[in-house]
Amino acid sequence: MTATSLRLVAHAHTAAIRGARFGGGSDSLDEGGLRAALALSPAGADRRGPLRSTDVCLSSPATAATQTAHALGLTPVLESALADCDHGDWTGRSLAEVGLEQADALRAWLSTSDAAPPRGESVLELRDRVGRWLDGQRGRGQRVTAVTHPIVIRVAVVHALDLPLATFRQLDVGPLAMVQLTSNGARWQLRL
């Protein structure tokens, strides 16, 4: 099997993320998010960095992810497995609003991996979806950059390192954060 390098990049800021609203990746990047992503672009002969050596760029279908990929100078191919967690009825609503109206449901979602927002996806279901995709990437021998959502990166790291799912809540992935995983085909390693 051939070695694979996978860079997971969180999309840049959107107004929804700054407002702590569920499903913030479906919005367009805000001005600050776009500027920050453009600043990381490896364009120009003297610019170097990990994004310069990408064989293929995959992206969540969400607007913020595809805009981030383009701002980074990449041409993304949409990958549905990289989509944000489906927050169901909570999409577009703030954490505070949901907490006031559905405190028990929010508390369950924040404390157990199998609880889901109404008509949404649990973290367990998200990890299973992302994990199947991640397992399929091992040993492909490509340098892949995948632009996606912070929660997707968190569950990908948990899956790749075979950590307990509850650990994902201890991982903080901010906008434009990058995590690199490498694989020789047998297992993933986190590269810092």
C-alpha positions in Angstrom: 0.0 0.0 0.0 1.1 3.6 -0.7 1.3 6.3 1.9 -1.5 8.8 2.1 -1.4 12.4 3.4 -4.7 14.0 4.4 -4.9 17.6 5.5 -8.2 18.5 7.1 -8.9 22.2 6.9 -11.7 23.9 8.8 -13.6 26.4 6.7 -13.2 30.1 7.6 -15.5 32.3 9.7 -19.1 32.9 8.8 -21.5 35.2 10.5 -23.4 32.1 11.8 -20.2 30.8 13.4 -19.5 34.1 15.1 -23.1 34.1 16.3 -22.8 30.5 17.7 -25.6 29.3 15.4 -26.0 25.7 14.4 -25.2 24.9 10.8 -22.9 27.9 10.3 -21.2 26.4 7.3 -24.1 26.8 5.0 -23.6 30.6 5.1 -21.1 32.5 2.9 -17.8 33.5 4.5 -17.9 36.8 6.2 -15.4 39.5 5.2 -12.9 38.6 8.0 -13.2 34.9 7.1 -12.5 35.5 3.4 -9.5 37.8 4.2 -8.0 35.2 6.6 -8.4 32.4 4.0 -6.9 34.5 1.2 -3.9 35.2 3.5 -3.2 31.5 3.7 -3.3 30.9 -0.1 0.0 29.6 -1.4 -0.3 31.7 -4.6 2.9 33.3 -5.9 6.3 31.9 -6.6 7.7 32.6 -3.2 4.8 31.2 -1.1 5.4 27.8 0.4 3.4 25.6 2.7 1.4 22.4 3.1 -1.4 23.4 0.7 1.1 23.9 -2.2 1.6 20.1 -2.4 -2.0 18.9 -2.9 -2.9 16.2 -5.4 -6.7 16.6 -4.9 -8.9 18.9 -2.9 -12.2 17.6 -1.5 -14.8 19.8 0.1 -18.0 19.7 2.0 -20.8 20.8 -0.2 -21.5 23.7 2.1 -20.9 27.2 0.8 -18.4 28.2 3.5 -16.2 25.1 2.7 -16.2 25.6 -1.1 -15.5 29.3 -0.7 -12.6 28.6 1.7 -11.1 26.1 -0.8 -11.3 28.6 -3.6 -9.8 31.3 -1.4 -6.9 28.9 -0.6 -6.2 28.6 -4.3 -7.6 25.1 -4.6 -10.2 23.6 -6.9 -12.5 21.5 -4.8 -14.4 18.3 -5.7 -17.6 18.1 -3.5 -17.7 15.1 -1.1 -21.0 14.6 0.7 -19.3 12.6 3.5 -17.6 15.8 4.5 -20.9 17.6 5.0 -21.6 19.3 8.3 -23.5 17.5 11.1 -27.2 17.7 10.2 -28.6 19.8 13.0 -32.2 19.2 11.9 -34.6 21.6 13.5 -31.8 23.5 15.2 -30.1 24.6 11.9 -29.8 28.4 11.9 -30.7 28.8 15.5 -28.3 30.0 18.2 -27.2 27.8 21.0 -28.8 30.2 23.5 -32.2 30.0 21.7 -32.2 26.2 21.7 -31.1 26.2 25.3 -34.1 28.4 26.3 -36.7 26.4 24.3 -35.3 22.8 24.4 -33.0 22.7 27.4 -33.3 18.9 28.0 -32.8 18.1 24.3 -29.7 20.3 24.1 -28.3 19.0 27.4 -28.7 15.4 26.0 -27.0 16.4 22.7 -24.1 18.0 24.6 -23.6 15.1 26.9 -24.3 11.9 25.0 -23.1 10.9 21.6 -26.2 9.1 20.4 -28.7 12.0 21.1 -29.7 14.0 18.0 -31.4 17.3 17.4 -35.0 16.8 16.3 -34.9 15.5 12.7 -31.1 15.7 12.9 -28.0 13.6 13.1 -26.3 12.4 16.3 -22.5 12.7 16.8 -22.4 8.9 16.7 -24.0 8.9 13.2 -21.7 11.7 12.1 -18.6 9.8 13.3 -19.8 6.6 11.5 -20.3 8.6 8.2 -17.0 10.4 8.4 -15.2 7.2 9.7 -16.4 5.2 6.6 -15.0 7.9 4.4 -11.8 8.2 6.3 -11.2 4.4 6.2 -11.6 4.6 2.4 -8.8 7.1 2.1 -6.1 5.0 3.6 -3.4 3.7 1.3 -4.5 5.8 -1.8 -1.1 7.3 -2.1 -2.4 10.8 -2.6 -1.9 14.1 -0.9 -5.5 15.2 -0.1 -6.7 18.5 1.3 -10.2 18.3 2.6 -12.0 21.5 3.5 -14.8 20.8 5.9 -16.4 21.8 9.3 -14.8 21.9 12.7 -17.1 19.2 14.1 -16.3 16.9 11.1 -12.6 17.3 11.8 -13.1 16.6 15.5 -14.8 13.3 14.8 -12.3 12.4 12.1 -9.4 12.7 14.6 -11.3 10.6 17.2 -12.0 7.9 14.6 -8.5 8.0 13.1 -6.8 7.6 16.5 -9.5 5.1 17.7 -10.3 7.3 20.7 -13.5 7.1 22.8 -16.2 9.2 21.0 -16.8 11.4 24.0 -13.2 12.7 23.5 -14.4 14.7 20.5 -15.8 17.3 22.9 -12.3 17.9 24.3 -10.9 18.8 20.8 -11.1 22.5 19.8 -11.0 23.1 16.1 -11.3 26.8 15.0 -11.9 28.3 11.6 -9.0 27.6 9.2 -7.4 25.1 11.6 -5.5 22.4 9.9 -5.0 18.8 11.0 -2.7 16.4 9.1 -3.2 12.7 9.2 -0.9 10.2 7.4 -1.4 6.6 6.7 0.7 3.7 5.3 -2.6 1.9 4.5 -2.9 0.1 7.9 -3.6 2.9 10.3 -3.7 6.7 10.6 -1.2 8.8 12.5 -1.7 12.4 13.6 1.2 14.6 12.4 1.9 17.7 14.4 
